[in-house]
Amino acid sequence: MDLDAVVDELYSVAPGDFTAARDERARAASAEGDRELSEQIRRLRRPTLAAWASNLLVREQPDEVKRLVQLGEALRRAHQDLDGEQLRELSARQHQVTSALARQAGRLTAQAGQRISDDMRQEVQDTLHAVLADPEAAEQWAKGRLTKPLSAPAGFPALFRQPTPPSADRRTEPAGEVADLEAARTRRREQEERLERARQQAADAEQDLHDREAELTTAEEQLGRAEDEQRQAEQRVTELSRQLQDAEHEQQRVREAARKARAHTRDADRAAREARRRAEEAAAHARELAEQTRHRA
């Protein structure tokens, strides 16, 4: 089992199916004896719907990925060269491209059985803007393994952002409406900042959950090995106890046989001494008779 292949597979499935698929692959790696791979798989983070939509776009529209990356290179180059005309042309083009790609991502998720909201589609478009602004973001996005939407880096040039109404239009607005608009924009920015913080907290909490799940898996595997060792030790103790019991029975049998042999030896010794005494008495009596016979003769 290869980690890259598993990662590509997991980040192609819908977020709702991600955790079950990830845990299944982790268990399979563990069953194959590769605990390190199992832990690496369990640490993978579930993507948000917007991140998954961005990943789908990468997988299903590789030509568009290449064109967007090239557009980002051209935009950054024009900005460095301070080419105003080209910047205006490319800026207008990038808004068209990112908007079209965000809509395409929405269609792809719908075809996969999971519709995304307008807010999520905007997150996809924000990710595409980040891709245009930052080559590292472009490289990360092109892998199709995002877990959360990307944001444009600090200092993101204004020309890459959505165009704002011309200043002439703003000057025609009544002062009260301008103030209300600015207040609404401020509230929106604050809401977006709170939303981003909440998303980050949720992502951190999810990562912490994954870490704890990985620790639990490791602990369960260690417990399983310890229980196996305990069962083996208990079986060995049982076998040794049986062997000890057999040895004690054999020892008792041998002791009893030795006791009987000693008793038999003692009886045999007494019988031998008695036989020797009788033999000696018979021999003495025979000598005595012989002597008497000799004198009579």
N, C-alpha and C positions, 0 to 999 in steps of 0.2 A: 504494500500500500504506500503510495507516494503523497506527501503532504500537499504539494502544489496541485495535484489532480483533485484531492479532496477539497481544497479551498475553492478551486474553480467550480466544482460541483455544488458546494454548499451555497456560494454566493450567486448561484443562478436560480435557486429555489425561492419561493415567496417567503417573506419574513415569518409568516405564521407557521410555516413548516420547517423553519431553519433549526430551531432548538432540537426537535425530535430527530431530524436527519443528522445533526452534528453529534448528538449523544450516541446514535446508532453507529456512526463511523468510529467514534472513540471506543465504544465497546468492542467493535470488530478489531481495532488495532490492539487493544488490550488482550483480546483472545488469541491474537497471533503472537503475543509475547513482547510487543513493542510498546512498553509503558511510556517511553519518552514521546513517541508519536501520539499516543492516546492523550497525554496531558496537553500537547500542543494543540490538538484538535479541540479539546474541551475549553481552551482559552480563547477560541475564536468568538468574536462578538457578533450578535445578531444585527443585521442592518436595519435601518429605519426604512419606511416605505419609499421615501424620496431617494435614499441612497440605493435601494434595490432598483428603483426605476432608472437611475443613472447607470447602474451596472448593466441592466437589460439593454439600454441604448448602446453601450459599448459592445456588447456581445452580438446584438442583432444588426447594428449599423456600423461595421468597421470602417467603411469608406468615409462615412460622416465624421467618425472619430479622427481620421487622418486629416480631413479638410479643416476641422475645427482647430486642431493642433497647429496646422500650417497658418491659419488665420491669426492665431494668437502670436505666433512668431513674427508675422508681418506687422501686427499692431504694435508689439513691443519695439520692433526695429524702427517703425515710423515715429514712435514716441521719442526714442533715443536720438533720431535724426532731426527731430522737431519739424517734421514735414507736415504742415498744417492741412494742406489739401488732401494728402493721402490719409491723414488721420480722420478727417471728416468722412471721407469715402468709406474707409474701413470700419469706422465707428457705426455708421448707418448699416453697413452690411452685417456687423456682428450682432446688432439688435435683431435683425431679421433672422439670422441663422440660429441664435440661441432660443428665440421664441418658437421657431419652427421645430427645433429639436426637442424642446420641452413638451410641445404638443405631441410629437411623435412618441416620446417616452410614455405619455399618458395613454396613447393608443396601444402601445406594447403591453403595458400593465393590464389594460382592460382585456386584451386578448389572452393574457395569462390568468384571467379570472380574478383580478384584484384592481379595482378602480382607485385612482388617487384624486384627492381634492385639488381645488385651485391653489390652495396654499402650498400643498406638496409639490405641485407642478412649478410653482414659483421657486421653491427650494431647488428643484432640478435646474431651473434657469440660473439661479444664483451660483450653483455649482459650475455651470458652463461658463459664467462670467469669471469665476475664479480660475478656471482652466485657461482662459484667454490671458489672464493677467499674470499667472505664475507658472513657470515651466515645471516646477516640482509638483504643483497641483495637477498639471496636465499629465505628468508621468503617473501619478497616483491614480487618477481617474481612468487612464487608458488600460490599467490592469483589470478593471471591472470588479474590484474587491472593496469598494467603499462600504463603511459601516454607518456613516452619517454624512449629511451634505457638506460640501466645501464652501468656504467663505472667502471673499477677496481679501488679500492681505492688507495690513495697515499701509496707508499711503497709496491706495489703489487709485490710479488716475481717474479724474471725473469723466474724461471723455469715453471711458469704457462703460459708464453706468447708463441707466435709462435716461434718455434726454428729458430735460426739464422744460417747462413752458418758456418761450422767449421772454426777455426782460421787458419788451414793449408791452406784452400782454399783461405782465405783472403791474406795470405802471398804470394801466387802465383800470385796475381793480380798486375798489374803494378801500380806504385804509382799514376799516373794520374787517372786511373780508380777508384782507392780507393777514391781519393779526390772527383771525380765526384759523386761516390755513396754516400759518406757522405753528400755532398751538396744536392743531391736529397732527401736523408732521412731527412735532416734538413728542406728543403722546404716542404716535405710532412707533417712533424710534425707541421710546422707553419700553413699549410693549414688546417690540422685537428683541430688545436687550434682555428683558425678563424671560421671554420665550427661549432665547438662546441659552441663558443661564439654566433654565429648567431642563432644557434638552441635555445640556452638559451634565447636570446633576443626575438625570436619568441614565445617561450613558455611563457615568462613573459608577452609579449604583448597579447597573447591569454588569459592568466589568467586575465589580467587587463580588457580585453573585457568581459569575463564572469562575473567579478565583476560588471562592469558597467551595463551589461544586467540584473544582479540580482537586482541592485539598481533601474533600470528602471522598472522592474516588480513590485517591492515593491511600487515605486511611483505611478505606474498605478493602483495598487490595492487600495492604499490610496485615489487616485483621484476618483476611482469608488465608494468607500464608502462615500466620501465627497459629491459626486454628488447625491447619493441615499438619504443622509441625507438632502441635499438641496431640492430635489424634495418633500420629506416628509414634510419638513418645509413649502414649498410653498403651498402644498395641505392643510396643517393645517391652514395656513393664509387665503387661499381661503374659507375654511369651516367656519372659525371664522368670516370672513368678511360677508359671507352670513347670518350667525346667527345674526351678529350685525345689518345687514340691516333688517332682519325679526323683530328683537327686536325694531328697530326704527319705523318700520311700525306699530307694535303692540302698541308701546308707543303713536304714533300719533292717532291711533284709540281710545285708552283709554282716551286720553286727550279730543278728540272730544266728546266722550260719556259723559265724566264728565262735559264738557262745556254745552252740551244740558241738562244734568240732573240738573245742577245748574240753567239754564234758566227756565226749567220746574218747579223747586222748587220755584223760585221767582214768576212765574206766578200763581202757586198754592197758594202761600202765599198771594199774592194780592187778588186773588179771594176769599180766605177764609176770609180775613179781610173785603172785601166788603160784603160778605154774612153775616158776623157777624154784620156789621153795619146795613144792611137792617133788619136783624132779631131783632136787638135791637130797631130799629125805629118802626118796626111792633109791637113789644111787648109794646112799650111805647104808640103807637097809640091805641092799644087794651085796655090798662089800662085807657087811657084817655076816650075812649068811654064808658067803664064800669063805670067810675066815673060819667060821665054825665048822664048815664042811672039811676044810683043809685039816683042822686039828683032829677031827674024828678019824680021818683017814690015817 
